[in-house]
Amino acid sequence: MAALLQPTDLPAEQRLEATPLGSRRGIAILLLLSLVQFMDILDASILNIALPSIKHDLGFSQQSLQWVVDGYILTYGGFLLLGARMADLLGRRFVLVTGLVVFAGASLTGGLSHSSSLLVGARFAQGIGAALLSPAALSSLTTTFRAGRDRHTALGVWGAVSGLGGAAGVLFGGLLTEGPGWRWVLFVNVPLSAVAFIGAFALLRREPIRMHLAGFDALGALLVTAGMLLLVYALVKAPDVGWGTTRTIAELAGAVVILASFVINELRAKNPLVPLSILRVRGVAIADVTQLVAVGGFVPMFFFLTLYMQTVLHFSPIQTGLAYLPLTGGFIISSGIASQLFAKVGTKPVIVAGAVIAAAGLYWTSRIPVDGSYVADILPGMLVISLGGGGVFVGVTTAANAGIDEAKAGLAAGLLNTGQQVGTALGLATLSALATAHTSSLLRSGHSVADSATQGYARALLGGAAIVLAGSVVAMLAPNARQTAATADEEPALDLAA
């Protein structure tokens, strides 16, 4: 294949096939990048159902067990901006394959662990690998599928995979834990990473290094990583130690000071790690804030509904996982519909309407009773959530990458994913505190354990609905990113050479 093939050099009836998704190579690239995103999202939730088995086998204390989940979230969120900028400066393929090596190695180490400390350490390393993978994959997608029909379709698939990964994590976690054992929850990443590693060298082109070590903003890298690590750590620990404690306030204040110092450094640096000019691109900042708010209300749903199904309805891990299949299907459908609406109405109406619909679904699930059933009390709300959520996540991803040049595509992806991680940590911490306080109050007043727990979960889901609805208000402040579906004459040059 020639390195650069111009569609206008082809007969009109063949021009459509010259676009990236009109070729087998382009489709393979989309599948490869979707696989990487699927692994990243999957590993944020796949170990949750396996925690009781891990606690028993490795002798975890209840307090230390949370780090099997929180360790991944901490380093994932903390290193995202650094990983994103590395993708822009060192090459997306290089950072992607480096992340795959770290991710696969940590997964193998975690699966072979025979001590609690080694498993927690492996989860920290997994998070670093994911922080390299996610922005490199998304920026590779947005620079490969640059405009029109291809871009909408690619981002639609990306959004569907993001929703699929969250639901599939619960399903696969249950199947693997009750089947070959919890270690396979980690081992499964190794063959998937191997496939992605081979695919990256076969399909993605090698990019030149844009900045050498002498010009690297080392101070900026240190400040942003330290600040994000401290911020995520404070949010993760706040439900345990209390929001009003001196420790939590000091940690949050310290994170703010470090991140403020980072901003000052970036304004003065000759070659800043994160050029703040990206925030002047129309709509990027609002899209990132919308992502942060929306996921803060949406993602904790998995945590509270899973607890309700397992502790109140007494579902097995496999039954709990299977319960999320309709949510997965709904996400795939709504993401596909949303991606085709952007050319007609733009991103803002899709995001706003999707957030309102998802909030309505969360409100529906918040009405769960102690003697509830899956079909009557969970499934209807779950379907409504999925129909709205697909539009929100695909719309935000599209809006956050609109107008971004190739040299900053990784940074744009990193900012969006950072909003997702901070939103998840903040939402889960806030809603967990809300649920715990309500449950404790009911127990003190003489309610049964099951009734108190159920009403606590319901209060958290209601809070999630309010947060997602607030996300729709934030989205109304954004410009309407509308990119008409390109005709054959308007499609960009096909440049898929390795």
C-alpha positions in Angstrom: 0.0 0.0 0.0 1.3 3.4 -0.8 2.2 5.5 2.2 -0.3 8.2 1.2 -3.3 7.6 -1.0 -5.5 10.5 -2.0 -9.2 9.6 -2.3 -9.6 12.3 -5.0 -7.3 10.3 -7.3 -9.8 7.4 -7.3 -13.0 7.0 -9.3 -16.0 8.4 -7.4 -17.6 5.0 -6.7 -14.3 3.9 -5.1 -13.7 6.9 -2.9 -15.7 5.7 0.1 -13.6 2.6 0.3 -10.5 4.8 0.5 -11.5 6.1 3.9 -9.9 4.4 7.0 -13.0 2.4 7.9 -13.4 1.5 4.2 -10.3 -0.7 4.5 -9.6 -3.9 6.4 -6.6 -2.2 8.0 -8.7 0.7 9.3 -11.2 -1.7 10.8 -8.4 -3.7 12.4 -7.0 -0.6 13.9 -10.4 0.3 15.4 -10.7 -3.2 16.8 -7.2 -3.1 18.3 -7.7 0.3 20.0 -11.1 -0.8 21.3 -9.5 -3.9 22.8 -7.0 -1.7 24.7 -9.8 0.5 26.1 -11.8 -2.6 27.0 -8.9 -3.9 29.1 -8.4 -0.6 30.9 -12.1 -0.3 31.9 -12.5 -4.0 32.6 -9.7 -4.0 35.2 -11.3 -1.2 37.2 -14.2 -3.5 38.2 -13.3 -7.1 37.4 -11.7 -7.8 40.8 -14.6 -6.5 42.9 -16.5 -9.8 42.9 -13.3 -11.8 43.6 -12.4 -9.8 46.7 -13.9 -12.3 49.3 -11.9 -15.2 47.6 -8.7 -13.1 47.6 -9.2 -12.1 51.2 -9.5 -15.8 52.2 -6.6 -17.1 50.1 -4.0 -14.4 50.8 -5.0 -13.4 54.4 -5.9 -9.8 53.7 -7.3 -7.7 56.6 -10.5 -5.9 55.8 -8.7 -2.6 55.8 -5.9 -3.7 53.5 -8.2 -5.5 51.1 -9.5 -2.2 49.6 -6.1 -1.5 48.1 -6.6 -4.3 45.6 -9.1 -2.0 44.0 -8.0 1.4 45.2 -4.3 0.8 44.2 -5.3 0.5 40.5 -7.5 3.6 40.7 -4.8 5.6 42.5 -1.9 5.1 40.0 -4.3 5.1 37.0 -5.6 8.6 37.9 -2.3 9.8 39.2 -0.2 9.0 36.1 -2.8 9.8 33.4 -1.6 13.3 32.4 2.0 12.2 32.3 1.2 9.2 30.2 -0.9 11.3 27.9 1.8 13.8 27.2 4.4 11.1 26.8 2.2 9.7 24.0 2.3 13.1 22.2 6.1 13.6 22.7 7.5 10.1 22.4 5.1 8.6 20.0 1.7 7.0 20.5 2.8 3.5 19.4 5.8 3.5 21.7 3.8 4.5 24.7 1.1 2.1 23.9 3.4 -1.0 23.7 5.3 0.1 26.8 2.0 0.3 28.6 1.0 -3.1 27.4 4.3 -4.6 28.7 3.8 -3.0 32.1 0.1 -4.0 32.2 0.7 -7.6 31.2 3.7 -8.0 33.5 1.8 -6.7 36.5 -1.3 -8.9 35.7 0.9 -12.0 35.5 2.7 -11.0 38.8 -0.7 -10.4 40.5 -2.1 -13.7 39.4 1.0 -15.5 40.7 1.0 -13.6 44.0 1.1 -15.6 47.2 1.2 -12.6 49.5 -1.1 -9.6 50.0 1.7 -7.1 49.6 2.8 -8.5 46.2 -0.8 -8.4 44.9 -1.3 -4.8 46.0 2.0 -3.8 44.4 1.0 -5.5 41.1 -2.2 -3.6 41.1 -0.3 -0.3 41.5 1.8 -1.3 38.5 -1.3 -2.2 36.6 -2.6 1.2 37.1 0.6 2.8 35.7 0.3 0.6 32.7 -3.3 1.6 32.2 -2.4 5.3 32.5 0.0 4.8 29.5 -2.5 2.7 27.5 -5.7 4.7 27.7 -4.6 8.1 26.3 -2.3 6.6 23.8 -5.1 4.4 22.4 -7.7 7.3 22.3 -5.3 9.7 20.7 -4.4 7.0 18.1 -8.0 6.7 17.3 -8.7 10.4 16.9 -5.7 10.9 14.7 -6.4 7.9 12.6 -10.1 8.6 12.1 -10.0 12.4 11.7 -13.3 13.5 10.3 -16.8 12.8 9.1 -18.5 9.4 9.1 -15.4 7.5 10.1 -14.8 9.6 13.2 -18.4 9.4 14.4 -18.4 5.6 13.9 -15.0 5.1 15.6 -16.0 7.2 18.6 -19.3 5.4 18.8 -17.5 2.1 19.0 -15.2 3.6 21.6 -18.1 4.8 23.8 -19.8 1.4 23.5 -16.7 -0.4 24.5 -16.2 1.9 27.5 -19.7 1.0 28.7 -19.2 -2.6 27.9 -16.0 -2.8 29.9 -17.6 -1.6 33.1 -20.5 -4.1 32.8 -18.3 -7.0 31.5 -15.9 -6.6 34.5 -18.7 -7.7 36.9 -19.7 -10.5 34.6 -16.2 -11.9 33.9 -15.2 -11.4 37.5 -18.1 -13.7 38.6 -17.5 -16.3 35.9 -13.8 -16.6 36.5 -14.0 -16.5 40.3 -16.5 -19.3 40.4 -14.8 -21.2 37.6 -11.0 -21.5 37.4 -10.5 -19.2 40.4 -9.8 -15.5 41.2 -6.2 -15.7 39.8 -7.6 -16.0 36.3 -9.2 -12.6 36.7 -5.7 -11.3 36.3 -4.3 -13.9 34.0 -6.9 -13.1 31.4 -5.1 -9.8 30.7 -1.9 -11.6 29.5 -3.2 -13.1 26.2 -5.3 -10.0 25.5 -2.2 -7.8 26.0 -0.2 -10.1 23.7 -2.7 -9.8 20.9 -2.7 -6.0 21.3 1.1 -5.9 21.4 1.4 -7.8 18.1 -1.4 -5.7 16.6 0.2 -2.4 17.6 3.4 -3.2 15.7 1.5 -4.6 12.7 -1.0 -1.8 12.4 0.1 1.4 13.9 2.8 3.6 12.3 5.9 4.6 14.1 6.0 8.3 15.0 9.0 10.6 15.4 10.0 11.8 18.8 8.8 15.4 19.2 10.9 16.3 22.2 14.2 15.0 23.6 15.1 14.6 27.2 17.0 17.9 27.3 13.7 19.8 26.7 11.5 17.7 28.9 9.6 19.5 31.6 10.7 17.2 34.5 9.4 19.6 37.2 6.0 19.8 35.6 5.9 15.9 35.3 6.8 15.6 39.0 4.2 18.2 40.2 1.3 16.9 38.1 1.9 13.3 39.1 2.4 14.1 42.8 -0.7 16.3 42.8 -3.0 13.9 41.1 -1.7 11.0 43.2 -2.5 12.9 46.4 -5.9 14.1 45.2 -7.1 10.6 44.2 -5.7 9.2 47.4 -7.5 11.7 49.5 -10.8 11.0 47.6 -10.4 7.3 47.9 -9.7 7.4 51.7 -12.2 10.1 52.7 -15.1 7.7 53.3 -13.0 5.7 55.8 -11.3 8.5 57.7 -14.1 11.1 57.3 -14.5 14.2 55.1 -14.1 16.7 58.0 -11.0 15.2 59.6 -7.8 17.1 59.7 -6.1 14.4 57.6 -8.6 14.6 54.7 -8.6 18.4 54.7 -4.8 18.5 54.8 -4.5 16.0 51.9 -7.0 17.8 49.7 -5.3 21.2 50.5 -1.9 19.7 49.7 -3.2 18.4 46.4 -4.6 21.8 45.5 -1.3 23.6 46.4 0.8 21.1 44.3 -1.5 21.3 41.3 -1.6 25.1 41.6 2.2 25.0 41.6 2.0 22.8 38.5 -0.1 25.4 36.7 2.3 28.2 37.6 5.2 26.1 36.3 3.4 25.4 33.0 2.8 29.1 32.4 6.5 29.8 32.9 8.1 26.7 31.3 9.7 27.0 27.9 8.5 23.6 26.8 5.6 22.8 29.2 4.5 19.3 29.8 0.9 20.3 29.5 0.4 23.4 27.3 -2.5 25.1 28.9 -3.4 26.6 25.6 -5.4 23.4 24.9 -8.0 24.7 27.3 -8.7 27.6 25.0 -9.8 25.2 22.3 -13.6 25.7 22.1 -15.5 23.3 24.3 -12.7 21.1 25.6 -12.8 22.3 29.2 -16.6 22.0 29.4 -16.6 18.5 27.9 -14.0 17.4 30.5 -16.0 18.8 33.4 -19.2 17.2 32.0 -17.3 13.9 31.9 -16.1 14.3 35.5 -19.6 15.1 36.8 -21.5 12.5 34.8 -19.2 9.6 35.7 -19.3 10.7 39.3 -23.0 9.9 39.4 -23.0 7.0 36.9 -20.1 4.7 37.8 -20.9 4.2 41.5 -24.1 2.6 40.3 -22.2 -0.6 39.7 -20.9 -0.6 43.3 -24.3 -0.1 45.0 -26.4 -2.3 42.7 -23.9 -5.1 43.0 -24.0 -4.8 46.8 -27.8 -4.8 46.7 -28.0 -7.9 44.5 -25.5 -9.9 46.5 -26.3 -8.9 50.1 -30.0 -8.2 49.9 -31.3 -10.3 47.0 -28.6 -13.0 47.6 -27.4 -13.3 44.0 -24.4 -15.4 43.3 -21.4 -13.7 41.6 -22.4 -15.3 38.3 -26.0 -14.2 38.6 -24.8 -10.7 39.5 -22.6 -10.5 36.4 -25.3 -11.8 34.1 -27.7 -9.2 35.5 -25.6 -6.5 33.8 -25.9 -8.0 30.3 -29.0 -5.9 29.4 -27.0 -2.8 30.4 -24.2 -3.8 28.1 -26.6 -4.3 25.2 -28.3 -1.0 25.8 -24.9 0.8 25.8 -24.0 -0.7 22.4 -27.3 0.3 20.9 -27.4 3.9 22.3 -23.7 4.5 21.4 -24.3 3.6 17.8 -27.4 5.8 17.6 -25.7 8.7 19.3 -22.7 8.6 16.9 -25.0 8.9 13.9 -26.9 11.9 15.4 -23.8 14.1 15.8 -23.8 15.1 12.1 -27.5 16.1 12.3 -27.9 17.8 15.6 -24.4 18.1 17.1 -23.0 16.8 20.4 -24.7 19.1 22.9 -28.3 18.0 22.4 -27.2 14.4 22.5 -25.2 14.8 25.8 -27.9 16.8 27.5 -30.7 14.5 26.5 -28.6 11.4 27.3 -27.8 12.7 30.8 -31.4 13.5 31.6 -32.5 10.0 30.4 -29.7 8.3 32.4 -30.6 10.4 35.5 -34.2 9.2 35.2 -33.0 5.6 35.0 -30.9 6.1 38.2 -33.9 7.6 39.9 -35.9 4.5 38.9 -33.3 2.2 40.4 -33.2 4.3 43.6 -36.7 2.9 44.4 -35.4 -0.6 45.2 -37.2 -2.3 48.1 -35.8 -4.8 50.6 -38.1 -7.5 49.1 -37.4 -6.5 45.5 -36.8 -8.5 42.4 -34.5 -8.1 39.4 -37.1 -7.9 36.7 -39.4 -5.4 38.5 -37.0 -3.2 40.4 -33.6 -3.3 38.7 -33.9 -4.2 35.0 -36.2 -1.3 33.9 -34.1 1.4 35.4 -30.9 -0.3 34.1 -32.2 -0.3 30.5 -33.1 3.4 30.8 -29.7 4.2 32.1 -28.0 2.4 29.2 -30.0 4.2 26.6 -29.0 7.6 28.0 -25.5 6.8 29.1 -24.3 5.8 25.6 -25.1 9.2 24.3 -23.4 11.0 27.2 -20.1 9.1 26.9 -19.8 9.1 23.1 -20.9 12.8 23.0 -18.4 13.9 25.6 -15.5 12.0 23.9 -16.4 13.6 20.6 -16.7 17.1 22.0 -13.5 16.8 24.0 -11.5 15.9 20.9 -13.1 18.4 18.4 -10.6 20.9 17.1 -7.6 19.3 18.6 -4.5 19.1 16.4 -2.5 15.8 16.2 0.4 17.1 18.3 -2.0 17.5 21.3 -4.3 14.5 20.8 -2.8 12.5 23.6 -3.1 15.4 26.0 -6.8 15.9 25.1 -7.3 12.2 25.7 -5.5 12.4 29.0 -7.5 15.3 30.3 -10.7 13.5 29.4 -9.6 10.3 31.2 -8.4 12.2 34.2 -11.8 13.8 34.5 -13.2 10.3 34.4 -10.9 8.9 37.1 -11.3 11.9 39.4 -15.1 11.9 38.9 -15.2 8.2 39.7 -13.2 8.6 42.9 -15.1 11.7 44.0 -18.5 10.2 43.2 -17.9 6.9 44.9 -16.4 8.6 48.0 -19.3 11.1 48.3 -22.1 8.6 47.6 -20.5 6.0 49.9 -20.5 8.5 52.7 -24.2 9.3 52.0 -25.2 5.7 52.0 -23.2 4.9 55.2 -24.7 7.8 57.1 -28.2 6.9 56.1 -27.8 3.2 56.9 -26.3 4.0 60.3 -29.1 6.4 61.1 -31.7 3.7 60.3 -29.9 1.0 62.3 -29.8 3.3 65.4 -33.6 3.9 65.0 -34.3 0.1 65.1 -34.6 -0.8 61.4 -33.4 -4.3 60.3 -29.9 -4.7 58.8 -31.4 -5.6 55.3 -33.8 -2.7 55.3 -31.2 -0.2 56.5 -28.7 -1.4 53.9 -31.2 -1.2 51.1 -32.3 2.3 52.0 -28.7 3.3 52.1 -28.0 2.0 48.7 -31.2 3.6 47.4 -30.1 7.0 48.9 -26.8 6.7 47.1 -28.5 5.9 43.8 -30.7 8.9 44.2 -27.7 11.0 44.8 -26.1 9.6 41.7 -29.2 10.6 39.7 -28.9 14.2 41.0 -25.2 14.3 40.0 -25.9 13.0 36.5 -28.7 15.5 36.1 -26.2 18.2 37.2 -24.0 17.0 34.4 -26.7 17.8 31.9 -26.7 21.4 33.2 -22.9 21.7 32.7 -23.2 20.3 29.2 -25.7 23.1 28.3 -22.8 25.6 28.7 -20.8 23.9 26.0 -20.7 24.9 22.3 -22.4 22.5 20.0 -19.6 20.5 18.2 -21.2 19.6 14.9 -19.2 18.0 12.2 -21.2 17.0 9.1 -20.6 13.6 7.8 -18.0 13.9 5.2 -18.7 13.0 1.6 -16.3 11.0 -0.3 -14.7 14.1 -1.6 -14.2 15.6 1.9 -12.7 12.6 3.6 -9.0 13.0 4.7 -6.2 11.2 3.0 -5.8 7.6 4.0 -2.6 7.3 5.9 -2.4 3.9 7.5 1.0 2.8 6.6 3.0 1.2 9.4 
